[in-house]
Amino acid sequence: MKKLILPVLFFMGMARCFSSEQVVAKPAMKILFFLQKFPYNNQVFINNQISGLIDRGHDVKIYAEKVSDSIMPRVISKYNFDQRVFYDVIPPGESDFDIVLCQFGTSAPLCLSYFDRGLSGKLCIFFRGHDLTSFPNRYPNCYDKAFAKASLLLPVCENFADRLRTLGAPAEKIVMLHSAIDCNTFAFRERTFPEEGPVNIVSTSRLVEKKGIEYAIRAVAALHKVHPNIHYSIIGDGYLRIKLEKLVKELGAESYISFKGWQPSEQVARILDQSHIFILPSIVALNTNEEGIPNALKEAMAMGLPVVSTYHSGIPELVEHGASGLLAPEKDVVMLTKHLVYFVQNPALWSAMGRAGRAKIEHEYEMNKENDRLENILQCLLNKQ
């Protein structure tokens, strides 16, 4: 049974509003998304929220720093963003909102400075990863003003809700809301052992320390000694790519480990569809940066892939060990290898694990359900006043 995020002292009517089952009146809201950058290809979960609230009839504006080399994601390119985006400044006549959705805790100080200059609206702050791990470790008490000003604090997993309380956030303001994916984009398929060709293992990841790709590479190299008919594809790019390519070369693994670089979402889905096992062994980085719950894991599970990951942050909330995937301690190459060997030797398990993973995503991480829940939460917040 899920533990309650809201304490008993919170108004019961308000608590019911945070359930997707409770229907409330839904007049149009004027909402400002306060972002670090826009458009930003790696933040599809935010684009899904923006388009979802627009589709539900709300007046959505965006404040952000422009990303000059980014491509407007297809999912939101149909909207007239010339009329919606404020780059680097909020015009004086455009500062009154019902809701201000600050999408990362690290943006809260800048967002609060706009409130000091006349921005108005109920402030709601999302916490997604770095902003609740390495950032407060570096800057103690950095969120004191944000906790006081915000009407709601929205961590993306229960692990982060606990961390907010530890940092001193008022428990009555904390509501867990998952980052969601569009299940229609990631078609489910039951996995079976290939009649010919290799067992395809895949990761989708930025090549940064907290993703743990080094340990995936080492585990796949160890697996290859037992089951040589495998191939491992690494989709994504980042500052560690050169170092990781060097590691693959040192392990003599160039023939069965390949780097695909950054790929558009359609190509990512195609590669996942041709794969059999997904691995993402997330770790706590040296600078204490951590995941929340990686969206790449959700996408793989939505497509029916059995997954190998780690007991890290909110990942055990998503992956049930032995049911939808297998989990290992962080940096434990031996256990990661054992899990990969187990999967390759027991392909009869793939189908059941894939179905369990898809069911988990549809129930708790599906975009339309979570957008309905977000809309409901915001309406209840306004109805409370």
C-alpha positions as CSV (number, residue, x, y, z in Angstrom):
1,M,0.0,0.0,0.0
2,K,1.3,3.4,-0.9
3,K,2.2,5.7,2.0
4,L,0.3,8.9,2.2
5,I,2.2,11.9,1.0
6,L,-0.2,14.4,2.6
7,P,-0.5,14.4,6.4
8,V,-3.8,13.8,8.2
9,L,-3.9,17.4,9.3
10,F,-4.4,18.6,5.7
11,F,-8.0,19.3,4.8
12,M,-9.6,16.0,3.7
13,G,-11.4,17.7,0.9
14,M,-8.1,19.1,-0.4
15,A,-6.5,15.6,-0.1
16,R,-9.3,14.1,-2.1
17,C,-8.6,16.6,-4.9
18,F,-5.1,15.2,-5.2
19,S,-6.6,11.8,-6.3
20,S,-7.2,11.4,-10.0
21,E,-10.6,9.9,-9.1
22,Q,-12.0,13.1,-7.6
23,V,-13.6,15.3,-10.3
24,V,-13.6,19.0,-9.7
25,A,-14.8,22.0,-11.7
26,K,-12.3,22.9,-14.3
27,P,-12.5,26.6,-15.4
28,A,-9.6,27.7,-17.6
29,M,-6.5,28.6,-15.6
30,K,-3.8,31.1,-16.6
31,I,-0.5,29.1,-16.1
32,L,3.1,30.2,-16.4
33,F,5.7,27.4,-16.9
34,F,9.0,28.8,-15.4
35,L,11.8,26.8,-17.2
36,Q,15.6,26.9,-17.4
37,K,15.6,26.4,-21.2
38,F,13.1,26.0,-23.9
39,P,12.8,24.1,-26.2
40,Y,15.0,21.4,-24.7
41,N,15.0,18.0,-26.4
42,N,15.8,16.0,-23.2
43,Q,12.8,17.3,-21.3
44,V,10.0,15.6,-23.2
45,F,8.2,15.2,-19.8
46,I,7.9,18.9,-19.5
47,N,6.7,19.3,-23.1
48,N,4.0,16.7,-22.4
49,Q,2.8,18.8,-19.5
50,I,2.7,22.0,-21.5
51,S,0.8,20.4,-24.4
52,G,-1.5,18.5,-22.1
53,L,-2.6,21.6,-20.2
54,I,-3.1,23.6,-23.5
55,D,-5.2,20.7,-24.8
56,R,-7.3,20.9,-21.7
57,G,-8.2,24.5,-22.5
58,H,-5.8,26.4,-20.2
59,D,-4.0,29.6,-21.1
60,V,-0.3,28.6,-20.9
61,K,2.7,30.9,-21.2
62,I,6.4,29.9,-20.8
63,Y,9.3,31.8,-19.4
64,A,12.7,30.4,-20.4
65,E,16.2,31.0,-21.7
66,K,16.2,30.2,-25.4
67,V,18.2,27.2,-26.6
68,S,19.4,28.3,-30.1
69,D,20.5,24.9,-31.3
70,S,17.4,22.9,-30.2
71,I,14.7,21.5,-32.4
72,M,11.1,22.3,-31.4
73,P,9.8,18.9,-30.4
74,R,7.2,17.5,-32.8
75,V,4.7,16.9,-29.9
76,I,4.3,20.6,-29.3
77,S,5.3,22.1,-32.6
78,K,1.7,22.5,-33.7
79,Y,1.1,25.2,-31.0
80,N,1.8,28.9,-31.7
81,F,4.7,29.4,-29.3
82,D,5.5,32.8,-30.7
83,Q,2.5,33.9,-28.7
84,R,3.4,31.9,-25.6
85,V,7.1,32.1,-24.9
86,F,8.8,34.9,-23.0
87,Y,12.6,34.6,-23.5
88,D,14.7,36.1,-20.7
89,V,12.2,38.6,-19.5
90,I,8.5,38.6,-18.4
91,P,6.8,41.7,-19.9
92,P,5.3,44.1,-17.3
93,G,1.8,43.6,-18.6
94,E,2.1,39.8,-18.6
95,S,2.8,39.1,-14.9
96,D,-0.5,38.0,-13.5
97,F,-1.1,34.3,-13.4
98,D,-3.3,31.8,-11.5
99,I,-0.4,29.3,-11.3
100,V,3.3,29.5,-11.7
101,L,4.9,26.1,-12.3
102,C,8.6,26.3,-11.6
103,Q,9.9,23.1,-13.2
104,F,13.2,22.7,-11.1
105,G,14.1,23.6,-7.6
106,T,17.3,25.2,-8.9
107,S,15.2,27.7,-10.8
108,A,13.4,28.8,-7.6
109,P,15.7,31.7,-6.7
110,L,15.3,33.3,-10.1
111,C,11.6,32.7,-10.0
112,L,11.3,34.2,-6.6
113,S,13.1,37.3,-7.8
114,Y,10.3,37.8,-10.4
115,F,7.7,37.6,-7.6
116,D,9.6,40.4,-5.9
117,R,9.2,42.4,-9.1
118,G,5.4,41.8,-9.4
119,L,4.9,38.3,-10.7
120,S,1.8,36.9,-9.1
121,G,0.2,33.4,-8.9
122,K,0.2,30.3,-6.8
123,L,3.8,29.0,-6.9
124,C,4.3,25.3,-7.4
125,I,7.8,23.9,-7.6
126,F,8.8,20.5,-9.1
127,F,11.8,18.6,-7.8
128,R,13.3,16.2,-10.3
129,G,16.9,15.1,-9.4
130,H,20.0,17.4,-9.1
131,D,17.8,20.0,-7.4
132,L,17.1,17.7,-4.5
133,T,20.5,15.9,-4.3
134,S,23.7,17.6,-5.2
135,F,22.3,21.2,-5.1
136,P,21.1,21.4,-1.5
137,N,24.3,19.5,-0.5
138,R,26.3,22.4,-1.9
139,Y,24.0,25.1,-0.7
140,P,22.5,24.4,2.7
141,N,19.2,26.2,3.4
142,C,19.0,27.1,-0.2
143,Y,15.2,26.4,-0.3
144,D,14.1,28.1,2.9
145,K,12.5,31.0,1.0
146,A,11.1,28.7,-1.7
147,F,9.5,26.5,0.9
148,A,7.9,29.5,2.6
149,K,6.6,31.1,-0.7
150,A,5.4,28.0,-2.5
151,S,1.9,26.7,-2.3
152,L,2.9,23.3,-3.4
153,L,6.1,21.3,-3.7
154,L,5.9,18.5,-6.3
155,P,8.6,15.8,-6.0
156,V,8.6,13.2,-8.8
157,C,8.9,10.2,-6.5
158,E,8.3,9.2,-2.9
159,N,12.0,9.1,-2.2
160,F,12.2,12.8,-3.0
161,A,9.1,13.6,-0.9
162,D,11.0,12.1,2.1
163,R,14.1,14.3,1.2
164,L,11.9,17.4,1.1
165,R,10.6,16.7,4.6
166,T,14.2,16.1,5.8
167,L,15.2,19.5,4.3
168,G,12.5,21.1,6.4
169,A,9.7,21.5,3.8
170,P,6.2,21.8,5.3
171,A,4.7,18.3,4.9
172,E,1.2,19.8,4.1
173,K,2.7,21.3,0.9
174,I,4.2,18.1,-0.5
175,V,2.4,16.2,-3.2
176,M,4.2,13.6,-5.2
177,L,3.5,13.8,-9.0
178,H,5.3,11.5,-11.4
179,S,7.1,12.6,-14.6
180,A,5.0,10.8,-17.2
181,I,5.4,9.4,-20.7
182,D,3.1,9.1,-23.7
183,C,2.4,5.3,-23.9
184,N,1.1,5.7,-27.5
185,T,4.7,6.7,-28.5
186,F,6.1,3.5,-27.1
187,A,4.3,0.5,-28.5
188,F,4.3,-2.6,-26.4
189,R,5.6,-5.9,-27.8
190,E,6.3,-9.2,-26.0
191,R,9.9,-10.2,-26.2
192,T,11.1,-13.6,-27.3
193,F,14.5,-15.1,-27.8
194,P,15.7,-14.3,-31.3
195,E,15.6,-17.2,-33.8
196,E,18.8,-15.8,-35.4
197,G,21.1,-12.9,-34.6
198,P,22.3,-11.7,-31.2
199,V,20.4,-10.9,-28.1
200,N,20.2,-7.1,-28.2
201,I,20.9,-5.2,-25.0
202,V,20.3,-1.5,-25.0
203,S,20.6,1.7,-22.9
204,T,19.1,5.1,-23.5
205,S,21.0,7.7,-21.5
206,R,22.8,10.9,-21.3
207,L,26.5,9.9,-21.0
208,V,27.0,11.4,-17.6
209,E,28.2,9.9,-14.3
210,K,24.9,9.3,-12.5
211,K,23.6,7.1,-15.3
212,G,26.2,4.4,-14.5
213,I,26.9,3.4,-18.1
214,E,30.5,2.4,-17.2
215,Y,29.2,-0.4,-15.1
216,A,26.8,-1.5,-17.8
217,I,29.7,-1.7,-20.2
218,R,31.7,-3.8,-17.8
219,A,28.8,-6.1,-17.1
220,V,28.1,-6.6,-20.8
221,A,31.8,-7.4,-21.4
222,A,31.6,-10.0,-18.6
223,L,28.4,-11.4,-20.1
224,H,30.1,-11.8,-23.5
225,K,32.6,-14.3,-22.0
226,V,29.6,-16.5,-21.2
227,H,27.2,-15.7,-24.0
228,P,29.1,-14.2,-27.0
229,N,26.1,-13.9,-29.2
230,I,25.0,-10.5,-27.8
231,H,25.1,-6.9,-28.9
232,Y,24.9,-3.8,-26.7
233,S,23.7,-0.4,-28.1
234,I,24.2,2.8,-26.2
235,I,21.9,5.6,-27.3
236,G,22.8,9.1,-26.2
237,D,25.6,11.5,-25.8
238,G,27.4,13.5,-23.2
239,Y,30.7,14.5,-21.7
240,L,31.7,10.9,-20.8
241,R,31.5,9.6,-24.3
242,I,35.2,9.7,-25.1
243,K,36.0,8.0,-21.8
244,L,33.4,5.3,-22.3
245,E,34.6,4.6,-25.8
246,K,38.1,4.2,-24.5
247,L,36.9,1.7,-21.9
248,V,35.1,-0.3,-24.6
249,K,38.4,-0.4,-26.6
250,E,40.4,-1.4,-23.5
251,L,37.9,-4.3,-22.9
252,G,38.3,-5.4,-26.5
253,A,34.5,-5.0,-26.9
254,E,34.2,-2.8,-30.0
255,S,32.7,-5.7,-32.0
256,Y,29.6,-6.0,-29.8
257,I,29.3,-2.6,-28.0
258,S,28.3,0.3,-30.2
259,F,27.6,4.0,-29.5
260,K,24.6,5.3,-31.4
261,G,24.9,8.9,-30.2
262,W,21.8,11.2,-29.8
263,Q,18.8,10.0,-31.7
264,P,15.4,11.5,-32.3
265,S,12.6,9.9,-30.4
266,E,11.2,8.0,-33.4
267,Q,14.6,6.3,-33.9
268,V,15.0,5.6,-30.2
269,A,11.6,3.8,-30.3
270,R,12.8,1.7,-33.4
271,I,16.0,0.6,-31.6
272,L,14.1,-0.3,-28.5
273,D,11.6,-2.3,-30.5
274,Q,14.5,-4.4,-31.9
275,S,16.0,-5.0,-28.5
276,H,15.5,-7.7,-25.9
277,I,16.9,-6.4,-22.6
278,F,17.3,-2.8,-21.2
279,I,20.0,-1.8,-18.7
280,L,20.4,1.5,-16.8
281,P,22.5,1.0,-13.6
282,S,22.1,4.5,-12.1
283,I,24.5,5.6,-9.3
284,V,25.2,8.5,-7.0
285,A,27.7,10.7,-8.8
286,L,30.8,12.0,-7.0
287,N,29.2,15.4,-6.8
288,T,26.2,13.6,-5.1
289,N,23.9,14.1,-8.1
290,E,21.2,11.5,-8.4
291,E,18.3,10.4,-10.5
292,G,14.6,10.7,-9.5
293,I,13.1,7.9,-11.6
294,P,14.7,7.8,-15.1
295,N,12.2,8.3,-17.9
296,A,14.3,6.0,-20.1
297,L,13.4,3.1,-17.8
298,K,9.7,4.0,-18.1
299,E,9.9,4.1,-21.9
300,A,11.7,0.7,-22.0
301,M,9.1,-0.9,-19.7
302,A,6.3,0.6,-21.7
303,M,7.6,-1.2,-24.8
304,G,7.8,-4.6,-22.9
305,L,11.5,-4.8,-22.3
306,P,12.7,-6.6,-19.1
307,V,15.0,-4.1,-17.4
308,V,18.2,-4.3,-15.3
309,S,18.8,-1.3,-13.0
310,T,19.9,-0.5,-9.4
311,Y,18.6,0.2,-5.9
312,H,19.0,3.9,-6.5
313,S,16.8,6.8,-5.4
314,G,13.2,6.3,-6.7
315,I,14.0,3.4,-9.1
316,P,12.6,0.7,-6.7
317,E,9.3,2.6,-6.8
318,L,9.2,1.8,-10.5
319,V,10.9,-1.5,-11.0
320,E,9.7,-4.4,-8.8
321,H,12.6,-6.7,-8.4
322,G,11.8,-10.1,-9.9
323,A,8.5,-9.0,-11.4
324,S,9.2,-6.3,-14.0
325,G,13.0,-6.3,-13.8
326,L,16.1,-7.0,-11.7
327,L,17.9,-4.6,-9.4
328,A,21.5,-4.6,-8.2
329,P,23.4,-2.5,-5.7
330,E,25.0,0.6,-7.2
331,K,28.3,-0.1,-9.0
332,D,28.0,-3.9,-8.4
333,V,29.3,-5.2,-11.7
334,V,29.2,-8.8,-10.5
335,M,25.5,-8.6,-9.7
336,L,24.7,-6.7,-12.8
337,T,26.5,-9.5,-14.8
338,K,24.5,-12.2,-12.9
339,H,21.3,-10.4,-13.8
340,L,22.2,-10.2,-17.5
341,V,23.3,-13.8,-17.6
342,Y,20.0,-14.8,-15.8
343,F,18.0,-13.0,-18.4
344,V,19.9,-14.5,-21.4
345,Q,19.6,-18.0,-19.9
346,N,15.9,-17.6,-19.1
347,P,14.1,-15.9,-22.0
348,A,10.8,-17.5,-21.0
349,L,10.7,-14.8,-18.3
350,W,10.9,-11.9,-20.7
351,S,7.3,-11.8,-21.7
352,A,5.8,-11.9,-18.2
353,M,8.2,-9.2,-17.0
354,G,7.5,-7.1,-20.0
355,R,3.7,-7.3,-19.4
356,A,4.2,-6.4,-15.7
357,G,6.3,-3.4,-16.7
358,R,3.8,-2.1,-19.2
359,A,1.0,-2.5,-16.7
360,K,3.0,-0.5,-14.1
361,I,3.6,2.4,-16.6
362,E,0.0,2.5,-17.7
363,H,-1.3,2.6,-14.2
364,E,1.1,5.1,-12.6
365,Y,3.2,6.9,-15.3
366,E,0.9,7.4,-18.3
367,M,0.9,11.0,-19.6
368,N,-2.8,11.6,-19.9
369,K,-3.6,10.3,-16.4
370,E,-0.8,12.3,-14.9
371,N,-1.9,15.5,-16.8
372,D,-5.4,15.0,-15.5
373,R,-4.0,14.6,-12.0
374,L,-1.9,17.7,-12.4
375,E,-4.9,19.7,-13.7
376,N,-7.0,18.5,-10.7
377,I,-4.3,19.4,-8.2
378,L,-4.0,22.9,-9.6
379,Q,-7.8,23.4,-9.7
380,C,-8.1,22.2,-6.1
381,L,-5.3,24.6,-5.1
382,L,-7.2,27.5,-6.6
383,N,-10.5,26.4,-5.1
384,K,-9.0,26.3,-1.7
385,Q,-8.3,30.0,-1.6
